[in-house]
């Protein structure tokens, strides 16, 4: 019964698993369209009123502890708001796979300097990783290397998907190492000096010191610059916090100070998913694209990032250099979603309208919260485009978690069944002792322990068959890890209880008259 229950539970639970950086294509419109707008006729007051109204109705439906939203144009920030645990525009979030396009910016800078050839073998720039010379730098950028989705950089090998788009963090983890080898400095230092600082992304970090900690003073005349003479702005910067983040335990977000591993055995690194940035930093970042790369890249490099792309064989979108793109009614949309263990993020650029939108969240929840967050981000994009956005279902989160928690309760009850049936086992054991001697009861306890060990060995085998490493299951969804640990503990208690019972029954059996 326990074994069957485990099989059913894992089959259901794994439907909730949706892990870091999967590039989900955003729908540009989720409701009936109204007249589209561009930055030239964008009314900041009307936009603010529309977005404030939409967010006030829908943010609570996501249950995200903190959310930050910005709309940018090539001329500046049209809208910015922080909610919940995000107290200021300087609070930094892990931005997940939005980090990939930043790594692509660094690569394109080195291409402009003649230090990298996009079509040269990646192994020329990072030979110690023993990657096949068939894999070019461009393939890494466009994710056509054939690397596996769950492979770490140290595990990365060319697979059957070589030559076709197949999403894998290892592509950008290797690109980060290439930046280090070619530039001669750490990835964190390179990004701070050559990407974040020129854009005044002062709260940003690539798993290292924040930009303002590395470089200190900033020129307020820099593109996207900060007016350091404004006391309100200055106090905001001094009050900014490094990283906000929460993981979800059985429907409750907890700020548990989780830290992602920083090595080549980890699934993802700063170049593929672990840049931290504030909402104002991200507004400056999108503004750079809308302004044609000013201060960071040449316009031709920006166009190559957008248009040197490959089709997604599983959909009608394209992927190129850290951006998913698709055609919406004749209009190009560039976007990317991201999630890591403690955060979710979404950004989109509408170059024809000169509008960029970014939404950040400080909690990860594979059961319901993530999908609701991305629906919220799509709604923000709808409003920014002048369309009518559909409100979220305020009951979806609670209902999804109630169903998931009910599954856990059923699982724990099945795991507790051997413990609950221990009195019955003891009664049968006494009969066995009287009939066959005390050796039999110890044999029965050993058989029980071996049976339960086989059940959980099969469970681990099933998890491996799903292709999701325990490394990622346990960190991205701690509910699954905690739930399985509780189940194992209940069965282990039953085994211990039976061994103790066997000893007690064996000792007492010495005083029993032998039954014939």
Order of alpha helices (4+ residues) and beta strands (2+ residues): alpha-alpha-beta-beta-beta-alpha-alpha-alpha-alpha-beta-alpha-alpha-beta-beta-beta-alpha-alpha-beta-beta-beta-beta-beta-beta-alpha-alpha-alpha-alpha-alpha-alpha
